[in-house]
Amino acid sequence: MPLTYTPPVHVSQHWQVAKPAAQGRRGMVASQSRDAAEAGIAILEAGGNAADAAVGMAFALAAMEPWNSGLGGIGFAQVAAPGGPAETIDFGPVSPAGLDAKDFPTTGRMKQDLFAWPEVVGDRNIHGPMSFVIPSSVAGYALLHEKRGRLPARDVLAPAVALAKRGLAQDWFTTLKIANAASTLKLYAESARIYLPGGLPPVAPYQGTPGFFQLGNLAATLERLQSAGFRDFYEGEIAASIAADVKAMGGVLSAADLAGCRPRVLPAVAVPWRGRTLHLSNGLTATPTFRRVMELMEGADWSGTEPGTAWHFAFAKAMQAAYAERLEGLGDAEPKGADSCTTHLTVCDADGMMVAMTTTLLSSMGSRVVLPGSGVLMNNGVMWFDPRTGSPNQIGPNKRPLTNMSPVLVSDGVGVPEMALGASGGRRILAAVFQTLALVAGFGMDAEAAAHFPRIDVSGPEGATADRRLPQATLDALAAMGPLEVVEHAVLPVNFACPNLIRIAPDGTRQGITDVMSPWSAALAQG
């Protein structure tokens, strides 16, 4: 009788990956780049506090994780210290004054691969000089440093300068990230020169230790910020260079847009939750949807030491309902499945100040445009806006689009900060942050166990994605409620958001953890 063979489901990773948590009693940092985490620890050891370390890490990430964030990006940060209020530093996206919807004609087709709205001619809202919103990251970092930091700005920037001068690691992960964006990086001269030498992504040597390569004029720009101050990015030599490069490329971001860039300090949104207070981000973030999920999950089964089938079913239903309300009432934010490559970092210091910061270029490599004069890789924030007329997120001047970022601080029953967390991953952020919070604060897991626990993702009004490691009963229950994709939690494809977390236990012990499948990420404790 002939053999009948059905090929099995292909699995990319035939291994079990574990990532250690960090433990300590002083400062602690968590980042998607260990190099940036090391910079944060160095700043704490030099006498800096959590705000100094967070700012220094954010600048370091511009050189160490350029596809996710940088000087050309935007973001939100949460900060709180014992005895003080929790605040949001809002340096979210704002469109240039010259942005006009008529400059983004549509083709008549829907963008089926990444977007839930009409395709724009030439994808000019996705990459290139017309896709820039005002780069507010430097201003946001500066405001956090001004309000809460204590070290001189020169010292806070020192690790980033040193890392930029050393260069970006030329290892396999760098090759992977650059290759993913190579088809558009090649369209822009400085981007291609840096990231595609000889027309191809740089590769690590077959054996031995990977080397490093320079990111254009980025190191010089960071040094200029050391000497001239942060506002030089908006009103000085760096600003003039940015404006000149953008104008030469045909973009609308102007010197006036840069000079007018002002981030905001807002009170965090305090919401009681299961004996604690969550301090959610103010501004146009995922907070309204997060609060709705909190409400819908109050009646879920919170018994036991880990979530079971009933909890996952309730969570999937809550996420679907919350997203249906979000998309109907607020407009789309980031299309499901888009290659959003945000970063998140978390810091606490020995005195108990905590910072949770999410910052982004939006897409992987943002606009894919490196400005030659400054070495700044620019965001593609115009992608947040809907090309259709009449939508809440319609393309237009001086507008703030809705985003999905969700940095969170948690305080105990007497108001002392005890946890900080967040994630990268576009519309997948909310599900990851809520589940991580639920595992640690709701079910009582330690941070390391929570990071290794399989999750689900729900990023829209219907359907779900589930880690194949979940029990079959849970997968069956999720499949019964609608379309279900069972996937690996892998390096690539990136099927789930990448959370990290720091928790301060009642005895003062700190525990930190980062996303298990992010190869570069690490949580580190101050010695």
N, C-alpha and C positions, 0 to 999 in steps of 0.2 A: 504494500500500500504506500503511495507517495507521501512524503513528509509535507504536512501543512504547517507553515510557520508564520506567526504573526509577530512582526518586530515589536520589541518592548518600547515603552516610553523612554525617549533619550534623556539621560541625566548627564549634565556637564561636569559635575563635581563629585567624584567618587572619593570623598573624604569627609571627615568630621572636623569642622573648624571651631576652635575655641579662642576667646580673647579674654585676657585677664583684666579684672577690675583693679583700680588703684585704691590704696587704703592709706590713711594718714590722719594726723590731728592738727595740721596747719593748713596751708594753702593747697589748692588742687585745681587742675585744669583738665579740660576734655576738648579735643579737637579732631577734625577729620584728617589732619596732618600732624604726625608726631613732631616734625620739625617745628611747626608753629607752637605745639604744646611745650616743647623744650624752651622756646623763646618766652612763653608765659611764665614758666618756672624761674627762668633767669631774672625776669623782672620782679617777681615776688621776692626772690632771694636778695635782690638789690634794694629792698625796702618798699617796693611798690605795693599797691593794694589791688583788689580784684578789678577795678576799673582800669588801672594802668595795664594790668596783664591782658585784659580783654582787648584793649586798644592795640597794644603791641602785637598780640596774636593776629588781630585782623589785618594789620599792615603786613605782617609776615606771610599771611596766606596769599597776598597779592603776588608774591614771588614763589611760594611753595605749592599753591593749588590754583593756578591762574584760570583754569576752566570753570571754577565755581564762584569766585568772588574777586574783588580787587578794588583799586582806586577808581575804576570806572563804573562801580556798582551802586547799589542802594541797600537799605535794610531797616531793621527794627531791633532795639535792645531793651531788655528789662533789667532794672537794677534796684536793689534794696539792701539796706543794712539794718542790723538790730536797732530797734528804737526809732527808726525813720520810715517815711512812706516809701512804697514801691512806685517806681516811675517808669514810663516808657520814653525812650529816645526814638522819636519818629523821624527817620531819614529815608522815608519811603519814596517811591517814584513820583516825579512831577514832570509833565510834558513841557517841551520848549514852547516859548511864546509864538514861534513861527510854525508850529505844527498845524497842518491843515488837511482835513479829510480828503479834499480834492486831489491831493498829491498821492493818494493811495487807491487808485482805481482797481476794481476787482475784475477777475477774468470771466466771471459767470459760473465758475466751478467751485465746489466746496473743497477745502483742503483736508482730504481724507486721512492723510498720514499722521498729522499732529493736531489739527485744529478743528474746532466745532463751528467755525464761521467761514465766510467766503475767502477764497484765495485772492491775494493781492498780486497785481502784475509785478513780476520780477522778485516776488517775496521781499519787497523793500521794507516791509514791517518786521521782517524776521532777521535779516542781516544787512550789513552795509550802513552808510552814514545817515540814512533817514530813519534808522531804527533806534537811535539814541534818545533816551530821556536824560534829564539833568543828572549827572553823576554826583550823588549826595553822600556817598560813603565817607569820604574824607571829612566832610563837615559833621557827619553824625559821630564819627570816632572822636573828632575834636571836641564836640559838645560833651560827650561822655567824659572825656579827659578833663575838660574845664570844670564840670560840675562835681565830679566825684574823684578824680585822680589826685595824686600827690607828688609824683616824680616829675622832673622836667621833661618836656616833650622830646628833647634830644635823646634822653636816656630811654624813653619808651620806644622810640624809633630805632634805636641802635641795633637790636637783633634783626629787624627787618632789613636794614641796610646791609648788614653782614651776610645775611642769607641771600639777598639779591645779588651781591657781589660774587658770592660763591656760585650761584646759578641754580637752575632747576634740575633735579635728578633725572638722568637719562636712563630710566629703568623701564621694565615692561609695562607698568601701569601708565607711565607717561606716554609711551607709544600707543597704548590702547585709547587713551583719552584724546590724543591728537588725531589719531586715525579716524575716530568717530566724527570729527569736525573737518577733516581734510578737504572734503569736496567743496566747502565754502571758504575755508582759510586760504585756499589757493587763489581766490578771486581778489585778494587784497595784498598789495605788494609787501608791506612790512610784516604782516602776519605770515605770509608765505616764506619770507626771508628767515624769520625766527624759527617757525615751527615746521617748515617743510624744506630742509636743506636738500638741494638736489632734486626738489620736487616730491620728496617722500618724507614721512614722519621719521624722526630720529629713532634709532633702535639701540638697545643695550648691547654690549659685547656678548658674544656667545658664552664666555666664561669670565671670571674675574669680577671686579667691582665696577658698577656703572659710573660713568662720569657725570658731568654737569654741563649745561649750556646757558648762555646769557639771554635774558628777555629784553633785548633792545636797550632803550634808555631808561628802563624802570629804576635801576639802582641809582642813577644820577638824579632822577626825580625824587626818590626817597631821601637822598642826601640834601637836596634843595629844601625839602620840607623841614629837615633838621635845622637848617641854618636860617631859613626865611619864615618859618612858621606855617601852620596849616592853611591859613587863608590865602597863601600864595597860590594854592591850587585854584582859587576862585577869583583872585584880584591881582595877582602878580605875574611873574615870568611864566610860571607853569600854565596859568590861565590863558595867557596870550598865545602860548604854544598850542594849547588845546583848541582854542577858537580858530587859529590860523589853519591848523590841519583839517578841522571839520569843514571850514569854508572851502578849502581847496578841494575837498572830496565831494562837495555839493550838498552837505548836510545843513540843517537849519538850527542846530544848537549854537547859541551865540555867546559872545563875551558877556552880554547883559544877563543871559540866563544863568551863567556861572556866578556872576557878581551878586545876583539876587537869591542864590541858594541859601536857605536858612532852615535847618532842621528844627524840630519842636520837642520840648519837654512836656509830656502830658501825664496826668495821673494814671497809673495802671488801673485796669478794670478789675475790681475786687469782687469775687463771687464765692460765697460759702459753699463748701463741698465736703461732706462726710467728716465733719469735725475739724476741718482745715479751711484755709482761705486760699483760693487760687488767685493770683495776680496775672491777669491776661493782658495782652498788648492792646493799647489804644490805637486809634487810627484805622485805616482801611486794611484790615488783616482778617484772619480766619475767626476772630473772636466771636462774632454773632453766631456763627455756625457751631463753634465749640460750645457755647453756652446752650444752644438748642440740644446738642447731643447730651450734655450733662443732664438736662431736664428729662429727656426721653429715657436715659439710662437709670434714673432713680429707682424704677421698679424692677430692674434686672436682678438676676440671681448673683449676689455678691458673697455667697457662702463658700467655704472651703479655702484652700491655699492657692488655687489657680483657677482661671476661668474655664468653664466647661462648655458643653454644646449649647445649653440654654443661653448662657451669657453671650457667646459668639453670635448666636441667632439674633438676640435682642440688639446687639451692637450693630450688626449689619443692617437691620431694619431701621435703627435710629439714624445711622449714617445716611442711608438712602433718603429718608424723610427730610433730614436736615439739608442735604444737598439739593433736593427738589425745591425746598423753600429758598435756599440761597440763590440758585440759578434763576428762579422765577422773579424773586424780589430784588436781588442785588446785581444780577448779571454774571456772566462767566468771568472767571479770574485767570486760571491757567488751564489750557485744554488738557483733558485726560490723556495721558500717554506722551505729553510733550517732554522733550529732553531737558527738563529743568535741572540745573546743576548748581543749586544753592549750597551754602555751607552753614553749619551751626557750630558755635563754640560756647562753652560753659565754664565759669570760673567761680571759685570762692576763695577767700583769703582767711588768714588766721583769726581775724576779728569777726568773721561771719558775714561780711558783705558778699553778695552773690550777684552775678551777671549772667544773663542768658541772651545771646546775640545771634540773630539770623541775618545773613547778608548774602547778596546774590548779584550775578550778572544776568539772571533769568535763564537763558539757554546755556547749554554747555559752550564755553568760549564766547558767551554773550553774542554780540553783533558780529563776531569773528574779525573785527577791525582793531588792529593795534595802531595807535597814533604814533607816527615815526618820531616826532619831536620829543614826546614825553615817555614813550614806551607804555602808555596806558591802554589796556584792553578794555574796550567800551561795552557797556550793556546793550541789550536789545529790548529795552523796556516798552517800546511802542507795540511790541507783540502783545502786551497786556490789554491793549485797546481793541475794541470790536470795530471792524471796518463798516459794519452796517449802521445806517442812520437810525436814531431813535433808541438805541440801547443805552443802559446806564454807563457802560464803558466805551462809548463811542469815541473815536479818534478826535482830538481837538486840542487847542492850546491851553497851557496852564492848568491842566487837569491832573487829578490823582486817581489812578485806577485801583480797582480792588485787587488785593494780593492774597496769597494763602499762607503767609508766614505766621508762625505761632510759637514764639518764645514764651515760656511760662515760668513764673516763680510760685513757690508754695510756702506758706507760713503756717506755723502750728497754731494751737488754740489761743496762745497769748501774743501772737503777732511776730514771732521770731522766724526769719527765713530758714527753711529746712531743706528746700529742694529747688533746683533749677534744671530746666530741661528744654529741649526743642529738637528740631530735625530739619533736614533738607529733603527735597523731593516733590516740590510743586503741590498738586492737589492731593498727593499721598501724605503730606505732612500731618494733617489733622488726625487721621486714623492712627499714625504711628505715635504721635505725642499722647493722644488719649489712652491708647493701649499701654504704653510704657508707664504713664502715670497710674493707670488702673492696676497694673501688675505690682508696682512698688507700694503705692499708698493705699490702694484698695484691697489687694490680696496679701500684702505683707511680704512679698518676695524681696530678697536683697537685689541690689542693682545688677550684679553679675548674672544671677539666675534670670532676671527679667530680660536682659539683653539677648539671652540665648533661647528664650521662649518663642515658638512660632507664632506669627501674627497673620491677620487678614488685612486686606485693603479694600475699602469701598470709597470710590472717588466720584460718585455720581448718583443719580436717582434710581439706577437699577444695576443689577449685577454685582459681582464681587470677585476678588482674587484671593486665593488662599494658599498658604505654605503647605506643600505636600506632606510635611511632617506632622500636621494636625491629625488627630484621631479620625478614623473613617466615619464615625457617627457624626462628627462635626462637619466634615466635608459633605456628607449626604444631606444634612439639614440645610446647609447653605445652598446646595444644588437644587433643593426642592423649592427654594424661594425665588429662583431666577437664574440667569446665566452665571456660571461659575467657571473661572479659569484656575486650575490647580498648577502651581509653578514652584520652581526652586527659589530659595533665597540665595542668590548667587552674586558674584562680582559683576557679571554682565550676562544677560539683561538685568537691569536694576528694577526689580519688581516691587520693591518696598522702599519707603523712605528710610533715611539713615539718622536715627535719633542718637543723642547722647545725654547724659544725666549726671548730676552730682547731688548726693544726699548727705546731710549732716544729721547723724543719729543723736538721740537725746543725751548721750554721754560725750558728745563733741567729736566723735570719730567721723571722718569723711570717707565716703565711698564714691568712686566715679567709674563710669563705663562709657565706651563708645560703640558704634555700630560694629557688630561682629564681622560682617562681610566687607567692610571698607578696609582695604589692605593697608592704607597708610595711617589710619586713625589710631589714637591712643589717649588714654587718661593717665595723668601723671600726678603724683603727690609731692609736695614740697618736703625736702628732707628734714 
